[in-house]
Amino acid sequence: MDTQKLIVDKITAVLESTDKNQSAELKKLIDQAGHIFVAGAGRSKLVSSFLAMRLVHCLSLIHI
């Protein structure tokens, strides 16, 4: 199987199973937050750092 198609299929499956109302609620909470703290260890810290970078691009005040 084509690796690129496999990745796209996995992403599509995750997005299709995501409740749109929860996404909207999360966006609302992030927009209302004064500060956002993210933490983790190992791979979780790596993923939380990715999230923090995305939030910084959205002009959120982030603490890692």
Backbone as CSV, one residue per row, in Angstrom:
resi,resn,N_x,N_y,N_z,CA_x,CA_y,CA_z,C_x,C_y,C_z
1,MET,0.847,-1.188,0.000,0.000,0.000,0.000,0.885,1.241,0.000
2,ASP,0.428,2.249,-0.681,1.147,3.512,-0.758,1.154,4.176,0.627
3,THR,2.324,4.520,1.113,2.471,5.105,2.455,1.710,6.418,2.575
4,GLN,1.794,7.251,1.554,1.106,8.543,1.592,-0.411,8.349,1.688
5,LYS,-0.950,7.403,0.936,-2.387,7.128,0.999,-2.775,6.594,2.375
6,LEU,-1.933,5.757,2.961,-2.198,5.225,4.294,-2.299,6.358,5.314
7,ILE,-1.381,7.303,5.253,-1.389,8.435,6.176,-2.641,9.276,5.991
8,VAL,-2.974,9.578,4.746,-4.175,10.373,4.461,-5.425,9.648,4.934
9,ASP,-5.489,8.339,4.725,-6.641,7.554,5.176,-6.779,7.578,6.698
10,LYS,-5.647,7.482,7.404,-5.688,7.526,8.878,-6.174,8.890,9.364
11,ILE,-5.657,9.952,8.781,-6.075,11.307,9.168,-7.559,11.504,8.878
12,THR,-8.003,11.034,7.726,-9.415,11.148,7.361,-10.296,10.405,8.359
13,ALA,-9.890,9.219,8.766,-10.668,8.433,9.727,-10.767,9.154,11.071
14,VAL,-9.677,9.749,11.517,-9.689,10.481,12.790,-10.610,11.687,12.690
15,LEU,-10.504,12.445,11.610,-11.348,13.634,11.454,-12.826,13.272,11.346
16,GLU,-13.135,12.174,10.687,-14.528,11.751,10.562,-15.110,11.303,11.897
17,SER,-14.272,10.774,12.780,-14.773,10.300,14.074,-14.769,11.392,15.143
18,THR,-14.276,12.575,14.804,-14.230,13.686,15.753,-15.571,14.396,15.791
19,ASP,-16.093,14.590,16.987,-17.354,15.295,17.171,-17.130,16.784,16.902
20,LYS,-17.833,17.323,15.928,-17.653,18.729,15.537,-17.999,19.688,16.678
21,ASN,-18.953,19.316,17.536,-19.321,20.173,18.662,-18.178,20.277,19.669
22,GLN,-17.459,19.188,19.880,-16.325,19.219,20.801,-15.207,20.088,20.250
23,SER,-14.992,20.045,18.948,-13.973,20.893,18.325,-14.313,22.368,18.511
24,ALA,-15.562,22.709,18.318,-15.999,24.096,18.478,-15.871,24.537,19.939
25,GLU,-16.206,23.658,20.867,-16.094,23.981,22.289,-14.634,24.179,22.693
26,LEU,-13.740,23.323,22.190,-12.312,23.465,22.483,-11.790,24.792,21.952
27,LYS,-12.167,25.158,20.738,-11.742,26.429,20.162,-12.225,27.596,21.019
28,LYS,-13.467,27.520,21.474,-14.028,28.572,22.320,-13.243,28.694,23.628
29,LEU,-12.931,27.569,24.253,-12.174,27.584,25.506,-10.765,28.145,25.312
30,ILE,-10.123,27.777,24.213,-8.780,28.294,23.930,-8.830,29.797,23.706
31,ASP,-9.831,30.245,22.941,-9.961,31.680,22.666,-10.198,32.486,23.941
32,GLN,-10.895,31.909,24.927,-11.224,32.607,26.169,-10.110,32.535,27.209
33,ALA,-9.166,31.631,27.028,-8.126,31.416,28.037,-7.144,32.587,28.059
34,GLY,-6.768,33.008,29.259,-5.750,34.031,29.390,-4.368,33.448,29.181
35,HIS,-4.137,32.291,29.752,-2.865,31.579,29.630,-3.178,30.109,29.393
36,ILE,-2.316,29.442,28.655,-2.476,28.016,28.413,-1.184,27.331,28.832
37,PHE,-1.296,26.344,29.680,-0.143,25.585,30.158,-0.197,24.190,29.534
38,VAL,0.912,23.745,28.964,1.004,22.389,28.444,2.207,21.707,29.098
39,ALA,2.068,20.424,29.332,3.149,19.685,29.977,3.132,18.246,29.477
40,GLY,4.219,17.573,29.686,4.306,16.174,29.304,5.704,15.661,29.553
41,ALA,5.880,14.385,29.329,7.191,13.762,29.462,7.378,12.817,28.275
42,GLY,8.580,12.760,27.762,8.862,11.877,26.639,8.124,12.290,25.389
43,ARG,7.468,11.309,24.733,6.736,11.620,23.502,5.556,12.544,23.754
44,SER,4.946,12.429,24.929,3.832,13.323,25.261,4.293,14.770,25.312
45,LYS,5.498,15.004,25.837,6.045,16.370,25.868,6.298,16.867,24.452
46,LEU,6.792,15.984,23.596,7.034,16.355,22.210,5.735,16.784,21.529
47,VAL,4.687,15.992,21.713,3.391,16.306,21.110,2.815,17.582,21.720
48,SER,2.959,17.760,23.035,2.446,18.984,23.664,3.215,20.202,23.168
49,SER,4.496,20.042,22.874,5.279,21.150,22.308,4.777,21.506,20.910
50,PHE,4.401,20.493,20.121,3.826,20.754,18.799,2.534,21.552,18.937
51,LEU,1.680,21.138,19.871,0.429,21.855,20.116,0.724,23.291,20.538
52,ALA,1.678,23.471,21.440,2.026,24.808,21.921,2.488,25.693,20.772
53,MET,3.286,25.143,19.867,3.744,25.936,18.723,2.567,26.386,17.864
54,ARG,1.614,25.487,17.661,0.433,25.853,16.858,-0.375,26.946,17.555
55,LEU,-0.515,26.831,18.867,-1.272,27.833,19.614,-0.567,29.184,19.611
56,VAL,0.754,29.174,19.657,1.516,30.428,19.585,1.242,31.111,18.247
57,HIS,1.152,30.331,17.185,0.852,30.915,15.864,-0.534,31.526,15.830
58,CYS,-1.409,31.083,16.737,-2.760,31.645,16.839,-2.814,32.777,17.858
59,LEU,-1.650,33.238,18.296,-1.505,34.368,19.220,-1.976,34.050,20.629
60,SER,-1.867,32.820,21.058,-2.195,32.446,22.433,-0.939,32.606,23.295
61,LEU,-1.129,32.905,24.572,-0.019,32.996,25.524,0.213,31.604,26.099
62,ILE,1.357,31.010,25.781,1.621,29.606,26.082,2.785,29.482,27.059
63,HIS,2.664,28.514,27.986,3.744,28.176,28.908,3.990,26.674,28.789
64,ILE,5.241,26.310,28.546,5.588,24.882,28.407,6.424,24.477,29.598
